[in-house]
Amino acid sequence: MIDGISIYSGRAIPKGSSTVRITNDGKQQLTANKKERSLISRKINPKLVKWTIPSRVVRKKHELFTSSQKNIPRPARIERGFRNISADLLK
């Protein structure tokens, strides 16, 4: 079961393993661990931290950018002649 989405990393947090911090203006900040909380308090942009989803979106590594095309088997091309063999040898 998912408790919610982290405001910093954008990842899903399992139920019971998150911390909610309520700011002075009443907003809730859901974080997964102390690492995220310290990065928020240091005001580090999540786009600069490689393991967060916002940075993966910026670097085009997120699953939104992966192609969903399937490999389609294509028939083999038909060769109409042999390059190295002359026509006299074929007859």
C-alpha positions, 0 to 999 in steps of 0.5 A: 500500500502506498502512503503517498508521493514524496514531494522531493524525489517524486517516488511512491512511499510505502505506508508507514515509512514516511514523515509528514511535516506541516509548514507555517502556511499549512502545506504538508511535506511528505518525505521518505527519509532523512536524506530527503529532509536534509536536502529540502532544508539545504534548499537543494534543487531536486533537478540537480540530484540524480536519483530523483524523478525530476532530474530523470525527466530533465535528463530524458531517462524517465520511463515517459521517454522510453519507446513503447514500440515492439520489435516487429519481425521483418521478412528477409530481403530477396537477393536477385543475383549474386555479386561475385559469380558471373551469369555464365557460372550459374547456368 
